[in-house]
Amino acid sequence: MGTHDNIQENLDAVVSEWLQTSYLHEDDLFVIGCSTSEVAGKKIGTAGSEEIAAHIFNAMQTLNEKTVVHLAFQCCEHLNRAIVMERSTMKQYQLDEVSVIPVPSAGGSMASYAYKHFHDPVVVESVQAHAGIDIGETMIGMQLKHVAVPIRLNQRYIGNARVNAARTRPKLIGGKRAVYELTKDNNSCT
């Protein structure tokens, strides 16, 4: 099992890598899926830890403070992967609140911890986030906008859990005449 110092070092490295990218913008929605059991080296859903969740929540709060993104924590499958966020984020994105309070046994330790530590928490059914991180292969893909693009982080583990990350980009539309970057040569339409 990864020690708490090791987990914190891993989290610091992941946050640092995100901060070095140009992918996160103010007011973006950033989704976090996490199995604290996997971080601890156990099978997903078998050994949740709010102590580990605290480390992850604090690291994501640091990311939030430095980028001004909105954090959205994904619940486990027992709550259909619903999302915990601040009420202000829900209002900004015009989402609808659902009636449930995540607990470690239904929602998962990470979502439960986030719910207890957000200023004014709510749960929504789903989101279309701009970017996100998946700690322990909890499958955040359903919460990302189209088109998801994988980010290959150098820090591939937090504790014992594999880490995957993604950003999104707008869909590329059009046919063979379509242009995706403006240059001096393609600045007019004839």
LINMO-V833671 format. One record per residue. N is the residue number from 1. RES is the residue in three letters. SS is DSSP state (A for helix, B for strand, O for the rest). Layout:
n: [N N]
res: [RES RES]
ss: [SS SS]
This chain:
n: [1 2 3 4 5 6 7 8 9 10 11 12 13 14 15 16 17 18 19 20 21 22 23 24 25 26 27 28 29 30 31 32 33 34 35 36 37 38 39 40 41 42 43 44 45 46 47 48 49 50 51 52 53 54 55 56 57 58 59 60 61 62 63 64 65 66 67 68 69 70 71 72 73 74 75 76 77 78 79 80 81 82 83 84 85 86 87 88 89 90 91 92 93 94 95 96 97 98 99 100 101 102 103 104 105 106 107 108 109 110 111 112 113 114 115 116 117 118 119 120 121 122 123 124 125 126 127 128 129 130 131 132 133 134 135 136 137 138 139 140 141 142 143 144 145 146 147 148 149 150 151 152 153 154 155 156 157 158 159 160 161 162 163 164 165 166 167 168 169 170 171 172 173 174 175 176 177 178 179 180 181 182 183 184 185 186 187 188 189 190]
res: [MET GLY THR HIS ASP ASN ILE GLN GLU ASN LEU ASP ALA VAL VAL SER GLU TRP LEU GLN THR SER TYR LEU HIS GLU ASP ASP LEU PHE VAL ILE GLY CYS SER THR SER GLU VAL ALA GLY LYS LYS ILE GLY THR ALA GLY SER GLU GLU ILE ALA ALA HIS ILE PHE ASN ALA MET GLN THR LEU ASN GLU LYS THR VAL VAL HIS LEU ALA PHE GLN CYS CYS GLU HIS LEU ASN ARG ALA ILE VAL MET GLU ARG SER THR MET LYS GLN TYR GLN LEU ASP GLU VAL SER VAL ILE PRO VAL PRO SER ALA GLY GLY SER MET ALA SER TYR ALA TYR LYS HIS PHE HIS ASP PRO VAL VAL VAL GLU SER VAL GLN ALA HIS ALA GLY ILE ASP ILE GLY GLU THR MET ILE GLY MET GLN LEU LYS HIS VAL ALA VAL PRO ILE ARG LEU ASN GLN ARG TYR ILE GLY ASN ALA ARG VAL ASN ALA ALA ARG THR ARG PRO LYS LEU ILE GLY GLY LYS ARG ALA VAL TYR GLU LEU THR LYS ASP ASN ASN SER CYS THR]
ss: [O O O A A A A A A A A A A A A A A A A A O O O O O O O O B B B B B B O A A A A O O O O O O O O O O A A A A A A A A A A A A A A A A A A O O B B B B B O O A A A O O O B B B B A A A A A A O O O O B B O O O O B O O B B O A A A A A A A A A O O O B B B B O O O O B O B B B B B O O O O O A A A B O O O B B B B O O O O O B B O O B B B B B B B B O O O O O O O O O O O O O O O A A A O O O O]
